[in-house]
Amino acid sequence: MTDLLALADPERTLMTWLVRQRGATLTDIAAYTQTPPDLAQATVDSLMAAGFLKVDDTMTPAIFRPHLVSRQTRRVPDHIWHCLE
């Protein structure tokens, strides 16, 4: 989730909206962002490449859904803890 903070403001705003909407079509995204469909597609492609969106093409038209997963917390290896003791 903290990776969202690294996004540029327009992308972060779009992702926040998509989380609240639970997904949207490309037409909906273009209308929300007030951009032409080709620019909306470029934004969606960028977010998909970064792993923030996934596409549900079982629907017509396709629905773009947020893909926010928690990353595993890092675990310090035991040998480091033993060295610190």
NUDREN-754194 format. One record per residue: residue number from 1; x, z, y of N, C-alpha, C in turn; chain. Coordinates in pm, whole numbers, plus 50000, padded with zeros to 5 digits. Example, Ala and Ser with C-alpha at 12.3 -4.5 7.8 and 13.67 -1.06 7.14 Angstrom:
2
i  nxx  nzz  nyy  caxx  cazz  cayy  cxx  czz  cyy  ch
1  51319  50780  49431  51230  50780  49550  51320  50780  49670  A
2  51285  50708  49775  51367  50714  49894  51290  50787  50003  A
END
This chain:
85
i  nxx  nzz  nyy  caxx  cazz  cayy  cxx  czz  cyy  ch
1  50082  50000  49881  50000  50000  50000  50086  50000  50125  A
2  50202  50066  50119  50288  50069  50237  50344  49932  50270  A
3  50346  49841  50173  50392  49705  50199  50303  49635  50300  A
4  50178  49677  50308  50087  49618  50406  50137  49641  50548  A
5  50204  49753  50570  50254  49784  50704  50363  49687  50747  A
6  50429  49624  50653  50535  49529  50685  50480  49391  50723  A
7  50353  49368  50697  50293  49239  50732  50277  49226  50883  A
8  50276  49101  50928  50246  49075  51069  50103  49117  51096  A
9  50074  49147  51220  49942  49200  51256  49825  49112  51210  A
10  49829  48979  51227  49715  48898  51180  49691  48908  51029  A
11  49800  48907  50952  49787  48917  50806  49738  49056  50766  A
12  49788  49159  50831  49746  49296  50800  49599  49314  50833  A
13  49555  49259  50946  49414  49267  50985  49327  49194  50884  A
14  49372  49077  50840  49298  49001  50739  49290  49079  50608  A
15  49400  49139  50565  49400  49215  50440  49307  49336  50450  A
16  49306  49402  50564  49215  49516  50583  49071  49470  50571  A
17  49040  49358  50632  48905  49302  50625  48870  49265  50481  A
18  48964  49201  50410  48937  49160  50272  48917  49281  50181  A
19  48989  49388  50206  48969  49510  50126  48828  49562  50148  A
20  48783  49561  50271  48647  49609  50301  48541  49515  50243  A
21  48567  49385  50245  48473  49287  50193  48478  49274  50042  A
22  48589  49320  49983  48616  49307  49839  48636  49162  49796  A
23  48675  49079  49892  48702  48939  49862  48622  48848  49951  A
24  48668  48723  49964  48599  48626  50048  48642  48485  50010  A
25  48560  48389  50046  48595  48249  50024  48688  48204  50136  A
26  48749  48088  50117  48836  48033  50221  48757  48006  50349  A
27  48634  47962  50335  48548  47938  50451  48524  48068  50527  A
28  48497  48176  50454  48476  48306  50518  48603  48353  50589  A
29  48717  48332  50525  48845  48373  50584  48872  48294  50711  A
30  48849  48163  50707  48870  48080  50826  48776  48123  50939  A
31  48652  48156  50906  48557  48200  51008  48600  48335  51066  A
32  48643  48427  50981  48684  48560  51028  48807  48550  51118  A
33  48905  48470  51076  49029  48459  51152  49018  48362  51269  A
34  48907  48289  51274  48883  48188  51378  48998  48086  51382  A
35  49034  48039  51263  49139  47939  51249  49085  47822  51169  A
36  49148  47704  51182  49107  47590  51099  49132  47619  50950  A
37  49056  47557  50863  49071  47583  50718  49214  47562  50666  A
38  49285  47461  50718  49422  47437  50668  49516  47551  50707  A
39  49498  47610  50824  49579  47724  50864  49540  47849  50784  A
40  49411  47866  50759  49364  47978  50676  49420  47964  50534  A
41  49423  47841  50483  49480  47817  50349  49627  47853  50345  A
42  49700  47820  50450  49843  47853  50456  49863  48005  50456  A
43  49779  48075  50529  49787  48222  50532  49756  48280  50395  A
44  49652  48230  50332  49613  48276  50198  49726  48247  50098  A
45  49784  48128  50107  49894  48093  50016  50012  48188  50033  A
46  50042  48221  50158  50152  48314  50187  50123  48452  50129  A
47  50001  48501  50147  49964  48633  50094  49960  48633  49942  A
48  49920  48521  49882  49921  48512  49736  50064  48511  49683  A
49  50153  48439  49750  50293  48433  49708  50359  48571  49718  A
50  50316  48650  49815  50370  48785  49832  50304  48886  49739  A
51  50199  48843  49668  50133  48931  49572  50021  49016  49629  A
52  49979  48988  49752  49873  49066  49815  49733  49017  49778  A
53  49721  48891  49738  49590  48835  49703  49596  48772  49565  A
54  49481  48768  49500  49467  48690  49378  49338  48611  49392  A
55  49333  48499  49324  49217  48411  49335  49130  48423  49211  A
56  49001  48428  49233  48904  48429  49124  48840  48292  49123  A
57  48895  48201  49039  48840  48066  49037  48730  48049  48935  A
58  48679  48159  48883  48561  48149  48797  48436  48130  48882  A
59  48450  48158  49011  48339  48142  49106  48356  48008  49178  A
60  48247  47952  49225  48253  47832  49306  48179  47857  49435  A
61  48243  47855  49549  48386  47834  49570  48467  47956  49528  A
62  48598  47935  49518  48690  48041  49474  48685  48159  49570  A
63  48699  48278  49514  48700  48402  49592  48843  48457  49592  A
64  48892  48490  49709  49024  48552  49723  49003  48702  49735  A
65  49065  48774  49643  49047  48919  49638  49180  48989  49665  A
66  49173  49104  49733  49296  49181  49754  49353  49229  49621  A
67  49481  49227  49611  49548  49271  49489  49647  49381  49529  A
68  49594  49502  49542  49675  49615  49583  49695  49706  49464  A
69  49815  49715  49418  49846  49801  49305  49953  49901  49347  A
70  49943  50017  49292  50044  50119  49319  50169  50086  49240  A
71  50279  50101  49306  50405  50081  49236  50441  50210  49166  A
72  50513  50196  49058  50560  50314  48987  50659  50387  49076  A
73  50647  50517  49076  50743  50595  49154  50879  50586  49087  A
74  50978  50590  49171  51113  50585  49117  51146  50718  49050  A
75  51217  50707  48944  51255  50827  48870  51407  50835  48871  A
76  51458  50948  48914  51603  50968  48914  51647  50995  48770  A
77  51748  50923  48724  51795  50944  48587  51844  51087  48565  A
78  51825  51135  48442  51862  51272  48408  52010  51301  48431  A
79  52097  51204  48406  52240  51230  48421  52276  51261  48566  A
80  52202  51210  48660  52227  51243  48801  52186  51387  48828  A
81  52073  51428  48774  52030  51568  48792  52133  51664  48733  A
82  52188  51629  48618  52289  51715  48554  52415  51724  48638  A
83  52451  51615  48703  52570  51616  48790  52548  51703  48914  A
84  52424  51712  48957  52393  51789  49077  52384  51939  49049  A
85  52368  51976  48924  52352  52119  48890  52480  52196  48899  A
END
